[in-house]
């Protein structure tokens, strides 16, 4: 996304920067329009679960599905304060369900933020790992470190060390929101 400029985009589409500026004020407005278009085309799940914790997990899964195929959107959303109005439906589902779980509106926003950070991080890390695995056919540095662990020094990590690569490549996204929902109040 850092490489996107109005001049470069104009060249790519056979136009001029001034012609683009006739339609959008700047790069940020263009990105918001792209975000809004993607969010508007993302199907909203009908029949969300009535139970608040299940609704949170379902909404988080919907956000993850909407963004996993377009990781550039996560980069945009995490790099600036850009937000799409069409995407607020997902946020509303989570905040409303957290309030139904007993959180104040302020704590519900904090809860949503934790879910968002987890979701964005999972997509960014997963995308980078997938890209690296596709580029290299040898074990990653991390996998090599785990393979070379001495059982006496780090027994809990050395036990699954040989399977570290496949284990960390598994899709375990929903485990995170489910774990957060075990006690969203943080009171134990």
N, C-alpha and C positions, 0 to 999 in steps of 0.2 A: 504494500500500500504506500510505502514511502516513495516508491518510484512513480506513482501516479501523479501526473501534473496536468493541468488544463491544456498546456501546449502539446504534451505528448498524446493526450486523448484526442485532441483536435486532429493531429497528424494521422493517428490510427484510423479515424473515421472519415478522413478526407475533408476536413473542415478547417476553420480558423479558430483560434482562441476567442476572438471577439464574438464570433457567431455563438460559441458555447456560453459566453458571458451574457448573451442576450436572453438565455433561458435559465441560467443559474448564476448566483452571485459569486460563488467560489467553490473550491474543492470540497469543503465541508458540506455545503448544501447539496452538491452532487452525491456525496456519500450518503447523506440522510435520505435522499430520494431513492437511491439504490437499496438501502436498508428497508425503507418503507415498502418498496415494491416487493422485495423478498418476503417480508413479514406478511404482507397482504395476500400473497400467493400461497403462504403456508397454511395448510388446513388446520382449523381449530378442532380439537377433539370435542365431539358432542357426547353428551351423557357422561360428564365428569363424575367420578365417584362422590357420593354424598359424605362419606367419612373423610374428615379434613386431612388426616395424615396420608390417606390413599390419594386424595386429590392433589396434594403437594407433590407426591412422587410421580403421579401421572402428568402434571404440568411440567415438572422438571424434565421428565422423559421427552415430552413434546418439544421443549426448548432445545434439548440435546439433539433430537432428530433433525430439527429445523436448521441447526448450525453445524452439525458434524460434516455434512456434505459441502459446506461453504466456509471452511475455516478462516478465509480472509475476512469474513464478517466479524468473527470473534476478535481478530487483530484490530479491526476498526473500532469495535465497541470497547475494547480494553485500552486503546491508545488515546482515547479522547472522551469527551462527555456526550458523544453523539448517541441519540436514541431515536427509535422509530415509534411513532404514535401507534402504528398498527401492531407493534409487538407488545404493547402494554396489556393486552388481554391475558397473556401468559403471566405477567407480573401480578396482575389483579387476582388471578386464581390462587397464586401462592400466598400473597399477603392476606387475602380473605380467609384462606384455610388456616394460616398461622394465628390469625385473630380468633378464629373458631376454636383453636386449640388452647386459648387462654392468654395469648400474648397481647400486650398493648400494641396499638398501631406502630409506635416507634420501634418496639422490639420485633414486630413482624417485618418491618423494613430491614432491620439488621439480620433477621433470619433469611429473608429473601436474598440479601447481599451475600450471605454465607453460601447459599445454594448457587447463586450466580458465579461466585469466585470458584467454587468447586467445579462447576460445569465448564466455565471458560478455561480453567487450568487443565482439566481433563482433555479438552479438545486441543488446546495448544500443545501440550506434552505429547498426546497421542499422535497428532499430525507430524510433529517433529520426529518422533520415534519411527513412525511408518515411513517417512521420507528417508531417514537414515538406513532403515532395514532394506528399503528398495534400492538404495545406492550402493550398499555394501553387502557382500555375501559372507563376510567373516564376522565373528562375534564382536559385539560392541565392547568398548572399554569397560562399561559397567558389568557386563556379563563376565568378562575376563576377571575382574576384581572378585566377583562372587565365586567363580570357579577356583580361584587360588586361595580361598579362605581356609585358615587352619581351624579345625573343629574345636580346639581347646580355647582359642581366644574369643570367638564369637559363635557359641554353640547354636543359638536360635537362628542365626543367619546362615551358618554353614550347612544346616540340615536341608533346606530347600535350594541350596546354591546351584546345583546342577540343573534345576528346572527354573531358575530365576528368569531367563529370557522368555520362555513360553508363558510362565505365570504372569509376568508383567505385560504381556501382549494380549491377555484375555480381556474381553469386554466386561468389566465389572462396574460400569458407571452407576447403575441403579443401587448398588450396595451403599454408596455415599448418601444419597437422599434418604434412603431407608434408615441408615444409622442415625442421621440427624433427627429423624422423626420418632426415634425411640423415646426421646424426651425433649421436645422442642423448647421447653421452659428453662432447661439447664438446671433444674432444681433437684435432679436425681430421682 
